[in-house]
Amino acid sequence: MRTPAHLLWIYRAYVLIFFLYLVAPLVAAGAFAFNDSLFPSLPWQGFTLDWFFSPVEPKLGLFHDDRLLRGLGNSVYIGVIVAALSTAAGTANAFLFVRKDFPFKPFLYILMVVPLVIPGVILGISILVFASMIANFADQEFGRFLTWLRPGIPLVVLGQFSFLTTITSLVIAARLQKFDIALEEAALNLGASGLRVLMTVTFPFLLPALFSAFVVAFLVSFENFNTTLMLVGSDAPLTVTMYDRMVKVGSTPVLNAVSVVLMLGSGVLALLSVVVQRERSPS
């Protein structure tokens, strides 16, 4: 059917406004990272890279700010661990819910999805209370001080893992449902073992989903704030470090510089995920 001209222009205007709405705040935040001013606001004082590379105050740059760099390192460390664990668990969940039939399967599937709809603050507080209860019991009854159940990086990993596994399970299960199981049956009929079939037939088909699940889990872990804030100890990740800087010092262009680095990094990872997810014919 032919679309009326005025509806076509309305649609184009909507798309333009929608993407401007998405991009404008990011462009504004990024632009102030290059403003030669102590405050991220107008008027424009000139172009500078001090907020990235300056080694001295008051314009201490991101790459010389030990606290921000330490927070960045903690975020990468936590993100890699959580992404690896949640991808492994998500793969097992995908095979379980796609390939197996067992009692209460629909109920357990819903239970797996529940962490996605629970507010992050509630999830973080619940994990903190539960972990502290176990740690206190072990300390009082057995004299064992379980540091990994106290606020810190291990508890942050545990908290993020609790909901990121749901995301990776859904991503991998969606890919696994498209797999033609006849390919596995053919390989088994030709004498291949179950493990060999898994490694040479099934996993290569799942590789794009595995990579995408890892990237998504890493990015969500990296930017997570609500759950992490409830579980963090002295080794704070970047989001908590930036929040603490905002509360104590206020907004400065160095935080905009951090935003630029994060936007570029996230964009590269997202682009890689899209490239890897292109349909591949199983060999």
N, C-alpha and C positions, 0 to 999 in steps of 0.2 A: 504493500500500500504506500502511496505517495504521502510523505509527511508535509503538512502545511509549513510554509516558510517561517511564519511567526513562531510556531512551536519549535522548529529547528533552532532559531536564534535564542529562544528561551532556554533550550537544553544546553546550547553552547555557553550561554551566560552562567547557567548554574554550575556547569563543570569548571569554568574559569574561577568563579567565586569560591567554589568548594576547595580547589587546589590552592588558591591564594590564602584561604583560611588556614589550611594545613601548613603551608610553607612560610607565610609571613612571620610568625613568631620565631621560627628557627633562623630565618635570615636576620631578623633584628638581633636575636641573641648572639649570633655569630659575628655580626658587624661590630658590635661593641667590644669584642675581643681585640680589635685592631684600632680602637680609639685611644689617642694619646691623652687620656684623662684618668683621674683617680676614681671616677665614678662611671658606671655604665649607663650614661644618660646623655641626651643632647644638651648643648650644641656639640657638633663634631669638632674635635681639637686637632685633628691630623692623624695620619696613618702611622702606626708603630707596631713592632713585633715584640716590644718589651714584655708584654703580658705572657709571652711564651718563653723568651730566652733571657730576660734581664736577671743578673745574679744578685742584685742589690735592692734593698727597700728604697722608697715605698712601692716600687713597681717590680716586686719579686715575681719572676716569671714561673709558669707552671713547671718547666723542666728543671727548676732550681728550688722548688718548694718541696722540701723533704716530706712534709706531712701529706700533701696531696699525692705525691708519688708513692708513698707508703700505702695510702688508701687505694690507689690504682692497682698496685701490686696485690693487695689483699683481695680486691674484687676479681682480678684475673685468676688468682689462685683458687678462690671459692668457686668461681664460674666454671672453670675447667673440671674441677672435681665433681661438682653437682651435675654438670652436663653429662659427664661420662657415666656416673652412677644412674642418673635418670634415663639415659639412652639404653643402658644395659637392662634396667628393670622394665622400661617401656617395651623393649623387644620381647622380653619374656611375657609380659602382659598381652601384647598383640597376638602372639602365637596361642596363648591360653584362650582368649576370648574369640578369636577368629576360627581356630582349628578344633577346639574342644567343646564338648557338651557336658555339663555337670549340673548338679542340683543348685538352685538359687542363682543361676548365672545372671539373669536380668537384674536381680537385686544387687548382686556383687558388682555388676557393671555400673549401676547407678552409684553405688558406694564409692567406686573408684573415681567417678566424675565429681563427687561432692566437693572436694577441696577447691575446685575452680570457682565455685559460687560462694565460698565462705570468705568474708572480708579478711584481708591480710593481717590486720591488727588482731582480730579474734583468733586467727590461726596461730599467730606468733605468741600471744598470751597463753593460749591453751597448751602449746608445746612447752613453753617456759615453765608453766605451773606443773605439768606432768613430769617433765625432766627433773625439776627441782625436788618434787616429791620423792622420786626414785632415788636421787642422789642423797637426800637427807636421810631416807630410810637406810640406805647402805652405810652411811656414815655413822648413824646412831646404833644400828644393830650389829654391824660387822667391822666397824672402824675403817672402812674403805672410802677414801675421798675420790669420787669419780669426777675428775676435772672435765671430761668430755661432755658431761651432763650439766655443766655450769655455763653461764653466758660466755660465749667465745666463738671462734671459728668452727669447731666441730658441731656446736649446736645450731649455728647459722646454716651449715651444710645440711644438717638433719631437717631443719625447718623448711628450707627451700626445696629439698628433695621430696618432701611430702606432697607438694602440689605440682612440681615440675614433672614428676613421673606421669601424672595424668595427661599433661600436654604431649609428652613424647609417645605415650601409649596410643593416643588418638592419631597422631601423625603417622606412626609406623603401621598401625592397624589399617588405616585407609589405603596405604600402599599394598599391604599384604592381601587385602580383599580382592585386588586386581590380578593377583598372581594365578596363573593357570596351573593347578595342582597336577595336571597330566604330565607336565614336564618333570616333576619329581618322580612320578610313577614310571615314566619312561627310563629315567636314569637308574632307578632301582631294578627294573627289569633287565637292564644291561649289565647288572652286577655291581653297581656302585653301592658302597655302604651308606647308612643313613647320615653319618657325619660328613662324608664326602659330598653327598647330594646337597646337604645344608650349606657347605662352604663353597661349592662350585656352581650351584644352580640358584638356590633360594637367596642367599646373602648378596650375591652380585645384583639381583633384581631389587633387593631392598636397600642397596647402598645409597641411592639418592635420598630416600626417606630417613635413613640413619644419619646421614650428614646434616640434612635439614633439621631433624629433631635435635641433634647436638647443638647446632647454631642457634636455634630458637631457645633452647634451654639455657645456653650460655648468655644470650642477650637478656632474657627475662631475669636470670639470676643477677646479671651485672647491674641492671637498673632497679632491682627490687629494693624497696625502702620500708614499707609498712611492716612486713614480717621480720625483716632483718633488724630493724630498730629495736624490736622486743627481745632479740636473742643475742645482740652483739656484746662483746666484751671490750677489752682494751685495744684489740687489733681491729679497728673499724674499717669497713670497706669504703669505697669512694663516695657512695650516696650519703652515708651517715657522716662522713668527714665533711662533705660539702654543706650538709644541713647544719652541722655544728659550727662551721665557719660563718654561715649566714646568720645564725643566732648570736654569735659572739662579736663578730666584726661587721656584719652587714654585707650587702652585695658589692663585690669588686669585679673589675674586668677579668681577673684571673679565673674566676668561675665561668665566665663566658669563654675563655680560652679552653677550659676543660670541656665545655659543651661542644666546641668546634671539633676537638679531638675525638670525642665520643660519637658525634654525628658522622664524621668521616669513617671511623672504625666500624660503626654499626652499618653504614651504607655499604662498605666493602664486603662485610660478612653476609649481608642480605643479598647482595648481587651474586656472590659465590653460591649461596643457597639456591637462588633462582636458576643459575646456570647448571648446577648439579642436578636439579630436579627435573630437567628436561627429559622427556620420555626416552627410555632406552629399551631396545628390544633385547630380551634375555637371550643369552647365547647358549 
